[in-house]
Amino acid sequence: MTFRKADWIFAGAALMVIIGVAMLPSPRDRNPIIPTDPEHQAVTVEKTCLNCHAPMERRPLPDRHPTRQDCFRCHARSGG
């Protein structure tokens, strides 16, 4: 099987798309990190976040925030 010029162009374009998608920032890169104060660093279970960030608590989440409860998936700790 021999490759024609069109095959090489298609393969190159596909490779460029794959590289471009891989370089896109992840949602985790755009979201704020978990604060470094002792109260936040003590949190090990996402359900604990809702003690302060539920709708009628001290610091409720904004209306446009997703209703997900897997906080650590998007919000990283400051250490990485």
Secondary structure in CASP SS format (residue, H / E / C, confidence):
PFRMAT SS
TARGET T0000
AUTHOR 0000-0000-0000
METHOD secondary structure of the structure
MODEL  1
M C 1.00
T C 1.00
F C 1.00
R C 1.00
K H 1.00
A H 1.00
D H 1.00
W H 1.00
I H 1.00
F H 1.00
A H 1.00
G H 1.00
A H 1.00
A H 1.00
L H 1.00
M H 1.00
V H 1.00
I H 1.00
I H 1.00
G H 1.00
V H 1.00
A H 1.00
M C 1.00
L C 1.00
P C 1.00
S C 1.00
P H 1.00
R H 1.00
D H 1.00
R H 1.00
N C 1.00
P C 1.00
I C 1.00
I E 1.00
P C 1.00
T C 1.00
D C 1.00
P H 1.00
E H 1.00
H H 1.00
Q H 1.00
A C 1.00
V C 1.00
T C 1.00
V C 1.00
E H 1.00
K H 1.00
T H 1.00
C H 1.00
L H 1.00
N H 1.00
C H 1.00
H H 1.00
A C 1.00
P C 1.00
M C 1.00
E C 1.00
R C 1.00
R C 1.00
P C 1.00
L C 1.00
P C 1.00
D C 1.00
R C 1.00
H C 1.00
P C 1.00
T C 1.00
R C 1.00
Q C 1.00
D C 1.00
C H 1.00
F H 1.00
R H 1.00
C H 1.00
H C 1.00
A C 1.00
R E 1.00
S C 1.00
G C 1.00
G C 1.00
END
